[in-house]
C-alpha cells in the first residue's frame, strides 16, 4: 500500500468511526436523556435547556452556537481538524433532527420514555455510558462534536490536561444555568435538574477519560532469552516495532546475556507474547504498566519550554 493510499485509508477510517460515535451520541441523547428532560453539558446540553424552557428546536440552537465556535477551531486546531469538525456538526445536526422526527412522541412533544415512568436515574446511567463511549470514539479518531469539545481539544493540543477535566469546567456553568429558568418550576425542581445534570456530567466524562486512557495505556516488556536475536527480528519486522537490546550479566551463572526492552501499547501485548512463545517457549518475560510513554509512535510531550536568556559571557581582562 502506497503512502497516499494509506493516508486515504486512515482518513476514511476516521470519518467512519466519527460517524459511529455521532450515532451513539444521538441514541444516548434522544432515547435516554431527552425523554426525561435530563440536562447535560456541552452545546447539546445548552441547546436542550433552551428547548425545554422555550420550545426552540434543539438542533437549530446547536448549529447556531457551533457556527460561531468553528471560527476558534479554524485558528487554533487547523484546517484539517476543522473539516472533521464541520462534518461532525452537520452530521449530528441531521441525526438529532431525524431521531426526533422518527421516535414516538409523548403528549408534551418529547420522545417516548423507553424505560417507562420513574426510570430517570437508570435512563441517565445508560445514556451517560453511551455518551461517554461516543465522545471517546470521536476524539480517538481525530474528530470533535463541536461546541465545548472544540475548547477541550484546543487545550488538550498544547497541555497535558485531560479532556474530561476541561469539559467538566464548561459543563458546570451550562448545567448551573438551569437555576435561572423559571420555566423549570420551583427552586427545588430546578435544583433537581441541576443535580441530575451534574451526575450526567460526572459519569459521561468519567467514561470518556476511562475509554481514552485505556486506549493509550502502554506497557514495558523485559525479555530474557537465548534466542534474543530471533525474537528481536520477529518483533521488529512483523510488528514494525522498535526493540532496545541491553547488556546483562547473570549473578549466579556469571554469563553475559542480552535483554530485550520493548515499550508498546497494551493492546499489542497478546501479539508480542504470541511471537515470543512461538520462538522460545522457555523465555523469561516481565511485563509492567507504565504511567506514560512519550515520543515517536506514542504520546506527544505537551509541555511549554521556557525561553532562557543566554547570559553574556564576560571577556576576561588581560
C-alpha positions in Angstrom: 0.0 0.0 0.0 1.5 3.4 -1.0 1.8 6.3 1.3 -1.1 8.2 -0.4 -3.4 5.1 -0.3 -2.5 4.6 3.4 -3.3 8.2 4.2 -6.6 8.0 2.3 -7.5 4.8 4.2 -6.7 6.4 7.5 -8.9 9.4 6.7 -11.8 7.1 5.6 -11.4 5.1 8.8 -11.5 8.3 10.9 -14.7 9.5 9.2 -16.3 6.1 9.6 -15.7 5.9 13.3 -16.6 9.5 13.8 -20.0 8.7 12.2 -20.4 5.7 14.5 -19.6 7.9 17.5 -22.1 10.5 16.5 -24.8 7.8 16.0 -24.1 6.5 19.6 -24.3 10.1 20.9 -27.6 10.7 19.1 -29.1 7.5 20.6 -27.7 8.5 24.1 -29.3 11.9 24.0 -32.6 11.4 22.2 -33.5 7.9 23.6 -32.3 8.1 27.2 -31.8 11.7 28.3 -34.2 13.9 26.3 -37.4 12.0 27.1 -36.9 12.6 30.9 -35.8 16.2 30.3 -32.4 15.4 31.8 -30.0 18.2 31.1 -26.3 17.6 30.1 -23.2 19.6 29.3 -21.8 20.9 26.1 -23.6 22.8 23.4 -26.1 20.0 23.1 -26.9 20.3 26.7 -27.3 24.1 26.5 -29.5 23.6 23.4 -31.6 21.2 25.3 -32.0 23.6 28.2 -33.2 26.3 25.8 -35.6 23.8 24.2 -37.1 22.6 27.5 -37.6 26.2 28.6 -38.7 27.9 25.3 -39.6 25.1 22.8 -37.0 26.4 20.3 -35.7 23.5 18.3 -32.7 21.8 19.8 -30.8 21.2 16.6 -31.2 24.8 15.5 -29.6 26.2 18.6 -26.9 23.6 18.3 -26.0 24.6 14.7 -26.0 28.4 15.5 -23.7 28.2 18.5 -21.3 25.8 16.7 -21.2 28.1 13.7 -19.6 30.7 16.0 -17.2 28.3 17.7 -15.9 27.0 14.4 -14.0 30.2 14.0 -12.0 29.2 17.1 -11.4 25.8 15.6 -10.0 27.3 12.4 -7.4 29.4 14.2 -6.3 27.0 16.8 -6.8 23.5 15.5 -6.1 24.0 11.8 -8.0 23.3 8.6 -7.7 19.5 8.7 -9.3 19.3 12.2 -11.9 21.9 11.1 -13.1 19.8 8.2 -13.8 16.9 10.5 -15.5 19.2 13.0 -17.8 20.6 10.3 -18.6 17.1 9.2 -19.4 16.1 12.7 -21.5 19.2 13.5 -23.6 18.9 10.3 -24.0 15.1 10.6 -25.0 15.4 14.3 -27.5 18.2 13.4 -29.3 15.9 10.9 -29.1 12.9 13.2 -30.7 14.8 16.0 -33.4 16.1 13.7 -34.1 12.8 12.2 -34.1 10.9 15.5 -36.6 13.4 17.0 -38.8 13.0 13.9 -39.0 9.2 13.8 -39.2 8.5 17.6 -42.7 8.1 19.0 -43.8 11.2 21.0 -45.2 11.9 24.4 -48.1 14.4 24.8 -45.6 17.1 25.6 -43.8 16.6 22.3 -40.7 14.9 23.7 -39.6 11.4 22.6 -41.3 8.5 24.4 -39.8 7.2 27.7 -38.3 3.9 26.6 -37.7 2.7 30.1 -41.1 3.8 31.4 -42.2 6.3 34.1 -40.0 6.9 37.1 -36.8 5.5 35.5 -35.0 8.8 35.3 -31.9 7.6 37.1 -31.5 4.3 35.2 -32.0 6.1 31.9 -29.4 8.7 32.9 -26.8 5.9 33.7 -27.4 4.2 30.3 -27.4 7.5 28.4 -24.1 8.6 30.1 -22.4 5.3 29.2 -23.4 5.6 25.6 -22.5 9.3 25.6 -19.0 8.8 27.1 -18.2 6.0 24.7 -19.5 8.1 21.8 -17.3 11.1 22.6 -14.2 8.9 23.2 -14.8 7.3 19.8 -15.0 10.7 18.1 -11.9 12.1 19.9 -9.9 9.0 19.3 -10.3 9.4 15.6 -9.2 13.0 15.4 -12.7 14.4 15.4 -14.9 16.7 17.5 -18.6 17.0 18.1 -18.1 20.8 18.2 -19.2 23.1 21.0 -17.2 22.7 24.2 -15.3 19.8 22.6 -13.5 22.4 20.5 -12.4 24.2 23.6 -11.3 20.9 25.2 -9.4 19.8 22.1 -7.7 23.1 21.8 -6.4 23.0 25.4 -5.5 19.3 25.1 -3.5 20.0 22.0 -0.9 22.1 23.9 -1.3 20.9 27.5 -1.5 17.6 29.4 -4.9 18.3 30.7 -7.5 15.5 30.3 -10.4 16.1 28.0 -12.8 15.2 30.8 -11.4 17.9 33.1 -11.8 20.7 30.6 -15.4 19.6 29.7 -16.4 19.4 33.4 -15.4 23.1 33.9 -17.5 24.2 30.9 -20.4 21.9 31.7 -20.6 23.1 35.3 -21.5 26.6 34.0 -24.0 25.3 31.4 -25.8 22.9 33.8 -25.9 25.5 36.6 -27.8 27.9 34.2 -30.9 25.8 34.8 -31.4 27.7 38.1 -32.1 30.9 36.1 -35.0 29.5 34.1 -38.3 29.8 35.9 -40.0 27.6 33.3 -38.4 24.6 35.1 -40.6 25.2 38.1 -39.8 26.0 41.7 -36.2 26.3 43.0 -36.4 22.7 44.3 -37.4 21.4 40.9 -34.6 23.5 39.3 -32.1 22.2 41.8 -33.3 18.6 41.0 -32.4 19.2 37.3 -29.0 20.7 38.2 -28.2 17.7 40.4 -29.1 15.3 37.7 -27.1 17.4 35.2 -24.0 17.2 37.4 -24.5 13.4 37.6 -24.6 13.3 33.8 -21.5 15.5 33.6 -19.5 13.4 36.0 -20.5 10.0 34.7 -20.1 10.9 31.0 -16.7 12.4 31.4 -15.5 9.6 33.6 -16.4 7.1 30.9 -14.8 9.4 28.3 -11.5 9.5 30.3 -11.6 5.8 31.0 -12.0 4.8 27.4 -9.4 7.3 26.2 -6.8 6.3 28.8 -7.4 2.6 28.2 -6.7 3.1 24.5 -3.5 5.0 25.2 -2.3 2.7 28.1 1.3 1.4 27.5 3.4 -1.4 28.9 7.1 -2.3 29.1 8.5 -5.7 28.3 11.8 -7.1 29.6 12.6 -10.3 27.7 15.4 -12.7 28.8 16.0 -15.4 26.2 18.9 -17.3 24.5 17.1 -16.7 21.2 17.0 -12.9 21.8 18.1 -12.2 18.2 15.3 -14.2 16.6 12.7 -12.5 19.0 14.1 -9.0 18.2 13.9 -9.7 14.5 10.4 -11.0 14.7 9.1 -8.1 16.7 10.9 -5.5 14.6 9.9 -6.9 11.2 6.4 -8.5 11.8 5.1 -5.8 14.2 7.2 -2.9 12.9 8.2 -2.1 16.5 11.4 -0.7 18.0 13.4 -3.0 20.2 16.2 -2.0 22.6 19.0 -4.5 23.4 20.5 -4.2 26.8 23.7 -5.9 28.0 23.2 -8.1 31.1 25.3 -10.2 33.4 23.9 -13.2 35.3 24.8 -13.2 39.0 24.5 -16.9 39.6 25.8 -18.2 36.2 28.3 -15.4 35.7 27.5 -15.4 32.0 26.8 -12.4 29.8 23.3 -12.2 28.3 21.2 -9.9 26.2 17.9 -8.4 27.5 15.3 -7.0 25.1 13.4 -3.9 26.3 10.2 -3.0 24.4 7.7 -0.3 25.0 4.3 -1.0 23.4 0.6 -0.2 23.6 -1.3 -2.5 25.9 -3.4 -3.8 23.1 -0.2 -5.1 21.4 0.6 -7.4 24.3 -1.1 -10.5 23.0 0.8 -10.4 19.7 4.1 -9.8 21.4 3.5 -12.8 23.8 2.5 -14.9 20.8 5.7 -14.2 18.9 7.9 -14.8 22.0 6.2 -18.2 22.7 6.5 -19.3 19.1 10.2 -18.7 19.1 11.2 -19.6 22.6 8.5 -21.1 24.9 11.1 -21.0 27.8 11.8 -17.3 27.6 11.6 -15.3 30.8 9.3 -12.3 30.3 8.3 -9.5 32.6 5.5 -7.1 31.7 4.8 -3.9 33.6 2.5 -1.0 33.2 4.0 2.4 32.7 2.4 5.8 33.6 3.2 7.4 30.3 5.3 6.9 27.2 6.2 10.0 25.1 8.0 10.2 21.8 7.7 8.8 18.3 4.8 6.3 18.0 3.4 7.2 21.4 2.1 10.4 23.0 3.4 13.9 22.4 5.1 15.8 25.3 2.7 18.7 25.7 4.7 21.0 27.9 5.9 24.5 27.4 9.6 25.2 27.1 10.6 28.3 29.0 12.8 30.6 27.0 16.0 31.1 28.9 18.0 34.1 28.0 21.6 33.4 27.4 24.0 35.1 29.7 26.5 37.3 28.1 29.9 36.0 28.7 32.3 38.5 30.1 35.6 38.7 28.3 38.4 38.3 30.9 40.6 41.3 31.1 44.3 40.7 30.5 
